[in-house]
């Protein structure tokens, strides 16, 4: 990439330290280029307040704030939910937000005729890969500038509300909130769940009410369509579940995960609504999917989760897996009732018109199941073991 050709850039902008410092640095090092800031709204709420003023003050020519919330939920979160995709227990909150933001960045870059796209991801993390792989998909010849791989941004003194010495590194959207850094860098330190201000989406299970909260969720073909018998969009359901789950201490996760670049990193996640949805969806699948389909789907969910975590959303394999998942979800329709209590999600009932569960067959009492049939099956099923034992005995 020839720096002389960079006259206008689009910057993925959050207003935090990383991206605020980047604007003056770009002007210093790239011919006083025009910097267009772009923020993707994926539900980070108050973090968007005052962004335009801050962006313009630090040298941006304009700020786009893209409302990506509906697209994020319908095109990224729901496919992962239906797949049961996780990465080492992590429900992919940062991972599946990045491709939709990157898609928006490219759209603005092409619209504005930008010469490059800039992001504030570090060279240690996963997000640099997620952003750049998505950019390669939508604009394969677009140059990418990643200042954190070239410099130490803290050397540039730009006044901000937060700094690295006094705050955790956080990522927030409508699905989750992550906490990293400071005392959490030592896996021996217990997260300060009960400390005021640590948790933002809910409370510690210790601080949750002593009485349980019952909820019902309705699904159609694997997608949530109603909460407590009220028809709502998937986005509205997630937001309401965040409140209900957060109030009951649901969705806390403390893990040391394996980053894409090979570094182990400790993170604490809040995913109240998402945790409830994953639980309810799994309960419904238990009665709607046959054994072989369910087991194969569970295996592929690992691959699906790895693809999303590793930034490979826009790949043929992820699309193929989504096609498989959609086929499995054709009859995942029904209602689930859960009891939320002090961090626990307790199954309290499940119903489906497509249920494969037969009380007549499963009962321990009289049924249509002929138990004598098992003898012949066991003889055939165990034949290889029997033959091996005879051979070994010789």
C-alpha positions as CSV (number, residue, x, y, z in Angstrom):
1,X,0.0,0.0,0.0
2,X,1.4,3.4,-1.1
3,X,0.7,6.0,1.6
4,X,0.8,8.7,-1.0
5,X,-2.4,7.3,-2.5
6,X,-4.4,7.5,0.7
7,X,-6.5,10.7,0.6
8,X,-9.7,9.5,2.3
9,X,-10.3,6.7,4.8
10,X,-13.2,5.2,6.6
11,X,-12.6,4.5,10.3
12,X,-14.5,2.0,12.5
13,X,-15.2,4.4,15.3
14,X,-16.3,3.7,18.9
15,X,-15.2,6.9,20.6
16,X,-12.9,5.0,23.0
17,X,-9.2,5.4,23.4
18,X,-8.2,3.2,20.5
19,X,-10.2,5.0,17.8
20,X,-10.1,8.6,19.2
21,X,-6.3,8.6,19.1
22,X,-6.2,7.1,15.7
23,X,-7.8,10.1,13.9
24,X,-5.0,12.6,14.6
25,X,-2.4,9.9,14.0
26,X,-3.9,9.1,10.6
27,X,-3.7,12.8,9.6
28,X,0.0,13.0,10.8
29,X,1.0,9.8,8.9
30,X,-1.2,9.7,5.9
31,X,-1.0,13.1,4.1
32,X,-3.6,14.8,6.3
33,X,-6.2,12.5,4.8
34,X,-9.9,13.0,5.3
35,X,-11.2,10.7,8.0
36,X,-14.8,9.6,7.9
37,X,-15.9,7.9,11.2
38,X,-18.4,5.1,11.1
39,X,-20.1,3.6,14.2
40,X,-22.2,0.5,13.9
41,X,-25.1,0.5,16.3
42,X,-25.4,-3.1,17.5
43,X,-27.1,-2.2,20.7
44,X,-24.4,-0.6,22.8
45,X,-26.9,2.1,23.8
46,X,-25.3,4.9,25.9
47,X,-21.9,4.4,24.3
48,X,-23.2,6.1,21.2
49,X,-24.0,9.3,23.1
50,X,-21.8,12.3,22.2
51,X,-20.0,10.4,19.5
52,X,-20.4,13.0,16.7
53,X,-19.0,15.8,18.8
54,X,-16.1,13.8,19.9
55,X,-15.3,12.5,16.3
56,X,-15.4,16.0,14.8
57,X,-13.3,17.5,17.7
58,X,-10.6,14.9,17.1
59,X,-10.4,15.6,13.3
60,X,-13.1,13.5,11.5
61,X,-14.9,15.2,8.7
62,X,-18.2,13.4,9.5
63,X,-19.7,10.6,11.4
64,X,-22.1,7.9,10.2
65,X,-24.1,6.0,12.9
66,X,-25.5,2.9,11.3
67,X,-28.5,1.2,12.9
68,X,-27.5,-2.5,12.5
69,X,-29.6,-3.9,15.3
70,X,-32.3,-5.7,13.4
71,X,-29.8,-7.1,10.8
72,X,-27.5,-8.1,13.6
73,X,-30.2,-10.1,15.4
74,X,-31.9,-11.6,12.4
75,X,-28.9,-12.4,10.1
76,X,-26.2,-13.2,12.7
77,X,-27.5,-14.0,16.2
78,X,-30.5,-16.1,15.2
79,X,-28.5,-18.4,12.8
80,X,-26.0,-19.0,15.7
81,X,-28.9,-19.7,18.1
82,X,-30.5,-22.2,15.8
83,X,-27.1,-23.9,15.3
84,X,-26.5,-24.0,19.0
85,X,-23.1,-22.5,18.2
86,X,-20.7,-21.7,21.1
87,X,-17.0,-21.4,21.4
88,X,-15.6,-22.9,24.6
89,X,-18.9,-22.0,26.4
90,X,-18.8,-18.4,25.1
91,X,-22.0,-17.4,23.3
92,X,-20.1,-15.4,20.6
93,X,-21.3,-11.9,21.6
94,X,-18.3,-10.0,20.2
95,X,-17.7,-12.5,17.4
96,X,-20.9,-12.3,15.5
97,X,-21.2,-8.5,15.9
98,X,-18.0,-7.9,14.0
99,X,-19.0,-9.1,10.5
100,X,-22.2,-7.0,10.4
101,X,-20.2,-3.9,11.5
102,X,-17.5,-4.7,8.9
103,X,-20.2,-5.1,6.2
104,X,-21.5,-1.6,7.1
105,X,-18.0,-0.2,7.0
106,X,-17.5,-1.4,3.5
107,X,-20.8,0.0,2.3
108,X,-19.8,3.4,3.5
109,X,-16.3,3.1,2.2
110,X,-17.6,2.3,-1.3
111,X,-20.3,5.0,-1.1
112,X,-17.7,7.6,-0.1
113,X,-15.0,6.5,-2.5
114,X,-12.5,5.8,0.3
115,X,-9.0,4.7,-0.4
116,X,-8.7,2.5,2.7
117,X,-10.6,1.2,5.8
118,X,-9.1,1.7,9.2
119,X,-9.8,-0.2,12.5
120,X,-8.5,0.1,16.0
121,X,-8.0,-3.6,16.8
122,X,-4.8,-4.7,18.4
123,X,-2.4,-7.2,16.9
124,X,-3.1,-9.6,19.8
125,X,-6.8,-10.0,19.4
126,X,-9.4,-11.8,17.4
127,X,-11.3,-8.7,16.1
128,X,-8.6,-7.7,13.6
129,X,-9.2,-11.0,11.9
130,X,-13.0,-10.7,12.0
131,X,-13.0,-7.2,10.5
132,X,-10.4,-7.9,7.8
133,X,-11.8,-11.2,6.6
134,X,-15.3,-9.6,6.2
135,X,-13.7,-6.6,4.4
136,X,-11.9,-9.1,2.0
137,X,-15.2,-10.7,1.3
138,X,-17.1,-7.4,0.3
139,X,-14.1,-5.4,-1.0
140,X,-11.3,-7.8,-1.8
141,X,-9.0,-5.0,-3.1
142,X,-9.6,-2.5,-0.3
143,X,-6.5,-1.6,1.7
144,X,-6.7,-1.9,5.4
145,X,-4.8,0.3,7.9
146,X,-4.4,-1.1,11.4
147,X,-2.5,1.5,13.5
148,X,-2.2,-0.6,16.6
149,X,0.0,-3.0,14.7
150,X,2.3,0.0,14.0
151,X,2.4,2.2,17.1
152,X,1.6,2.7,20.7
153,X,-1.5,4.8,20.8
154,X,-1.2,5.7,24.4
155,X,1.7,7.9,23.5
156,X,-0.8,10.4,21.9
157,X,-2.4,12.4,24.7
158,X,-6.1,12.6,23.7
159,X,-8.4,13.4,26.6
160,X,-11.1,10.7,27.2
161,X,-13.6,9.8,29.8
162,X,-11.9,6.5,30.3
163,X,-8.4,5.1,30.4
164,X,-6.8,1.7,30.6
165,X,-5.6,2.1,34.1
166,X,-9.0,2.6,35.7
167,X,-11.4,0.6,33.6
168,X,-11.9,-2.9,32.3
169,X,-11.7,-3.4,28.6
170,X,-15.3,-3.9,27.6
171,X,-17.4,-4.7,24.6
172,X,-21.1,-4.1,24.8
173,X,-24.0,-4.8,22.4
174,X,-27.6,-6.0,22.8
175,X,-26.5,-9.6,23.2
176,X,-23.7,-9.3,25.8
177,X,-21.1,-7.4,27.7
178,X,-17.5,-8.6,28.1
179,X,-15.0,-7.6,30.7
180,X,-11.2,-8.1,30.3
181,X,-8.0,-6.7,31.9
182,X,-6.9,-5.3,35.2
183,X,-7.4,-7.8,38.1
184,X,-9.1,-10.3,35.7
185,X,-5.8,-10.9,33.9
186,X,-4.9,-13.1,36.9
187,X,-7.1,-16.3,36.6
188,X,-6.7,-16.6,40.4
189,X,-8.7,-13.5,41.1
190,X,-12.5,-14.0,41.6
191,X,-14.6,-11.5,39.6
192,X,-16.1,-8.8,41.8
193,X,-19.7,-9.7,40.9
194,X,-21.2,-8.1,44.0
195,X,-19.1,-4.9,43.7
196,X,-21.4,-1.9,42.6
197,X,-20.8,-1.1,39.0
198,X,-19.0,-4.3,37.9
199,X,-22.1,-5.9,36.4
200,X,-24.0,-3.8,34.0
201,X,-26.7,-6.1,32.6
202,X,-27.8,-7.8,35.8
203,X,-26.9,-8.8,39.3
204,X,-24.9,-11.5,41.0
205,X,-27.0,-14.7,41.7
206,X,-26.4,-13.9,45.4
207,X,-28.2,-10.5,44.9
208,X,-31.0,-12.0,42.9
209,X,-34.6,-12.3,44.3
210,X,-35.5,-15.2,46.6
211,X,-38.6,-16.0,44.5
212,X,-38.3,-17.6,41.0
213,X,-39.5,-16.0,37.8
214,X,-41.4,-18.2,35.4
215,X,-41.2,-17.4,31.6
216,X,-42.5,-19.0,28.5
217,X,-40.9,-18.8,25.1
218,X,-42.5,-19.8,21.8
219,X,-40.4,-20.8,18.8
220,X,-41.3,-21.3,15.1
221,X,-38.7,-23.2,13.1
222,X,-36.1,-22.5,15.7
223,X,-36.7,-18.8,15.9
224,X,-38.1,-17.1,19.0
225,X,-41.4,-15.5,18.2
226,X,-43.2,-14.9,21.5
227,X,-42.3,-14.2,25.2
228,X,-44.9,-15.0,27.8
229,X,-47.5,-15.4,25.1
230,X,-46.8,-11.9,23.6
231,X,-45.8,-11.9,20.0
232,X,-42.6,-10.0,19.6
233,X,-39.6,-9.6,17.2
234,X,-36.5,-11.6,18.0
235,X,-34.8,-8.3,18.9
236,X,-37.6,-7.3,21.3
237,X,-37.4,-10.8,22.9
238,X,-33.7,-10.5,23.5
239,X,-34.0,-7.1,25.1
240,X,-36.8,-8.2,27.4
241,X,-35.0,-11.4,28.3
242,X,-31.9,-9.3,29.2
243,X,-34.0,-7.6,31.8
244,X,-35.6,-10.7,33.2
245,X,-32.4,-12.8,33.1
246,X,-30.2,-10.0,34.5
247,X,-32.6,-9.4,37.4
248,X,-32.3,-13.2,38.3
249,X,-28.5,-13.4,38.0
250,X,-28.6,-15.4,34.7
251,X,-25.9,-15.6,32.1
252,X,-22.5,-15.0,33.9
253,X,-19.5,-16.8,32.4
254,X,-15.9,-16.6,33.6
255,X,-13.5,-18.5,31.3
256,X,-10.0,-18.6,30.0
257,X,-10.4,-18.9,26.3
258,X,-8.1,-19.7,23.4
259,X,-7.8,-16.7,21.1
260,X,-7.4,-17.2,17.4
261,X,-3.8,-16.0,17.5
262,X,-3.0,-18.7,20.1
263,X,-3.0,-16.5,23.3
264,X,-5.0,-17.7,26.3
265,X,-7.2,-14.8,27.6
266,X,-9.4,-14.5,30.6
267,X,-12.8,-12.9,30.1
268,X,-16.0,-12.4,32.1
269,X,-19.2,-12.3,30.1
270,X,-22.7,-11.2,30.8
271,X,-25.2,-12.8,28.4
272,X,-28.5,-12.9,30.3
273,X,-31.1,-13.0,27.4
274,X,-28.9,-15.1,25.2
275,X,-28.3,-17.7,27.8
276,X,-32.0,-18.1,28.3
277,X,-32.6,-18.4,24.6
278,X,-29.9,-21.1,24.1
279,X,-31.3,-23.1,27.1
280,X,-34.9,-22.9,25.8
281,X,-34.0,-23.8,22.3
282,X,-32.0,-26.8,23.4
283,X,-34.9,-28.0,25.6
284,X,-37.3,-27.7,22.6
285,X,-34.9,-29.6,20.3
286,X,-34.7,-32.4,22.8
287,X,-38.3,-33.4,21.9
288,X,-38.3,-32.3,18.2
289,X,-35.2,-33.8,16.7
290,X,-34.4,-37.4,16.2
291,X,-31.3,-38.9,17.9
292,X,-29.0,-39.0,14.8
293,X,-29.9,-35.5,13.6
294,X,-29.5,-34.0,17.1
295,X,-26.1,-35.7,17.7
296,X,-24.8,-34.7,14.3
297,X,-26.0,-31.1,14.8
298,X,-24.2,-31.0,18.2
299,X,-21.0,-32.0,16.5
300,X,-21.3,-29.4,13.8
301,X,-22.2,-26.8,16.3
302,X,-18.5,-26.9,17.4
303,X,-17.3,-26.2,13.9
304,X,-20.0,-23.5,13.5
305,X,-18.8,-21.8,16.7
306,X,-15.2,-21.9,15.6
307,X,-16.0,-20.4,12.2
308,X,-17.8,-17.5,13.9
309,X,-15.2,-17.0,16.5
310,X,-12.4,-17.1,13.9
311,X,-14.0,-14.5,11.7
312,X,-15.0,-16.9,8.9
313,X,-18.7,-15.9,8.7
314,X,-18.6,-15.1,5.0
315,X,-17.4,-18.5,3.9
316,X,-18.9,-21.4,1.9
317,X,-18.6,-23.7,4.9
318,X,-20.5,-21.4,7.2
319,X,-23.2,-21.0,4.6
320,X,-23.4,-24.7,4.1
321,X,-23.7,-25.4,7.8
322,X,-26.5,-22.8,8.0
323,X,-28.3,-24.6,5.3
324,X,-28.0,-27.8,7.2
325,X,-29.2,-26.1,10.4
326,X,-32.2,-24.5,8.7
327,X,-33.3,-28.0,7.5
328,X,-33.0,-29.4,11.0
329,X,-35.2,-26.5,12.4
330,X,-38.2,-27.1,10.1
331,X,-40.1,-28.8,13.0
332,X,-38.4,-27.1,16.0
333,X,-41.7,-25.3,16.8
334,X,-43.3,-25.2,20.2
335,X,-43.3,-23.7,23.7
336,X,-40.8,-23.9,26.5
337,X,-41.4,-22.9,30.1
338,X,-38.3,-22.0,32.3
339,X,-37.9,-21.1,35.9
340,X,-35.3,-18.5,36.5
341,X,-33.8,-18.6,40.0
342,X,-30.5,-17.2,41.3
343,X,-28.5,-17.8,38.2
344,X,-30.2,-21.0,37.3
345,X,-32.5,-21.8,34.3
346,X,-34.7,-24.7,35.3
347,X,-36.8,-26.6,32.8
348,X,-40.4,-26.3,33.8
349,X,-42.2,-27.8,30.8
350,X,-42.0,-28.2,27.0
351,X,-44.6,-28.7,24.3
352,X,-44.5,-29.1,20.5
353,X,-47.0,-30.3,17.9
354,X,-43.9,-32.1,16.3
355,X,-42.8,-33.8,19.5
356,X,-41.2,-37.2,19.0
357,X,-41.6,-38.1,22.7
358,X,-44.2,-40.8,23.2
359,X,-45.4,-41.3,26.7
360,X,-47.1,-44.5,25.6
361,X,-43.8,-46.0,24.6
362,X,-41.6,-44.4,27.3
363,X,-43.8,-45.3,30.2
364,X,-42.6,-47.8,32.8
365,X,-46.1,-49.2,32.9
366,X,-48.0,-51.1,30.2
367,X,-47.1,-49.9,26.7
368,X,-47.0,-51.0,23.1
369,X,-43.2,-51.5,23.3
370,X,-42.4,-55.2,23.1
371,X,-39.4,-55.7,25.4
372,X,-38.7,-59.2,24.0
373,X,-37.6,-57.5,20.8
374,X,-34.4,-56.3,22.6
375,X,-32.9,-59.7,22.9
376,X,-32.4,-60.2,19.1
377,X,-31.2,-56.6,18.7
378,X,-28.6,-57.1,21.5
379,X,-27.3,-60.3,19.9
380,X,-26.8,-58.6,16.5
381,X,-25.5,-55.4,18.0
382,X,-23.0,-57.3,20.2
383,X,-21.9,-59.8,17.6
384,X,-18.6,-58.1,16.8
385,X,-17.7,-57.9,20.5
386,X,-18.6,-61.6,20.9
387,X,-16.5,-62.6,17.8
388,X,-13.5,-60.6,19.0
389,X,-13.7,-62.2,22.4
390,X,-13.8,-65.7,20.9
391,X,-10.8,-64.9,18.6
392,X,-8.8,-63.4,21.5
393,X,-9.6,-66.5,23.6
394,X,-7.9,-68.8,21.1
